[in-house]
Amino acid sequence: MKTLYFECSMGAAGDMVMAALIELHENPNDFLHKLNAVGIPGVTVSAESHEKCGIVGTRVIVRVNGQEEGSHDHHEHDHSHDHSHEHSHDHNHAHDHSHEHTHDHNHAHDHSHERTHSHGGAHSHNSYRDIEHKIGHLNISDSVKENVLAVYKLIADAESKVHGTTIDQIHFHEVGEMDAIADIVGVCMLMEELAPDVVKASPINVGSGHVKCSHGILPVPAPATALILQGVPIYGDKTKGELCTPTGAALIKHFTDEFGSLPMMRVSKIGYGMGTKNFEKANCVRTFLGDGSGD
């Protein structure tokens, strides 16, 4: 039984999850070419080798109109965070976990995420229906489209509850959202191509402390992330910053069948998806792919 396991001991951000899955792919360059051809407006995705604590893995870089979003610190973290933004949590994937996030939905998974929670300013915003429309016109399979919309719905529902409104009234920061869409579409495409029979994941480390956003200072996990992770085993450690972004949380929750420790499996491939920030622990999402029949 083809089994995929996500190790989220340093949280999860969209770009980090995508990078960890790219390392499992037979031909990463072909995949990136395919992702860049699906038609996400103004977006280009690339990957580079990146080292954390002496371990070499892959970092995904999402550029919107030629600009790396945010560079968001954090974990890249994701995007979504803002999401809603009303926020825009810009998700930046840096997964910097440091997030201090700037919730810019960026992928840096810096857990610092990037994100600058920026929410705003002079940038244009998209409604949830605008996002649905954009996704509907992408050159992706119907199954990938369904998964992308399901992940986005998890984020939008959480953001609307946090802000006390409906998903139709939420507005997403456009640049951050394109960044988030790239992460979500990339992960959904990779899941279709890798086609695991079962997906398992570790409990998710959400980090600790607080993150800054345009509305003020929020506790970790950020409110939207906490809502998305209801029903999922989570914990915090001494790492200061937002280790799990809304995008990362929604992707892991949507695709995971079961949470727990690494199952008995014959591992054939291991992937490391790196964030941009540096911590005492290697800032990465690790994936294992193999035969989980237990024989």
Secondary structure, 3 states (H helix, E strand, C coil): CEEEEEECCCCECHHHHHHHHHCCCCCHHHHHHHHHCCCCCCEEEEEEEEEECCEEEEEEEEEECCEECCCCEEECCCCCCEECCCEEEEEEECCCCECCCCEEEEEEEEEEEECECCCCCCCCEEEHHHHHHHHHCCCCCHHHHHHHHHHHHHHHHHHHHHHCCCHHHCEEEHHHHHHHHHHHHHHHHHHHHHCCCEEEECCEECEECEEEECCEEEECCCHHHHHHCCCCCEECCCCEEECECHHHHHHHHHHCCEECCCCCCEEEEEEEEECCCCCCCCCEEEEEEEECCCC
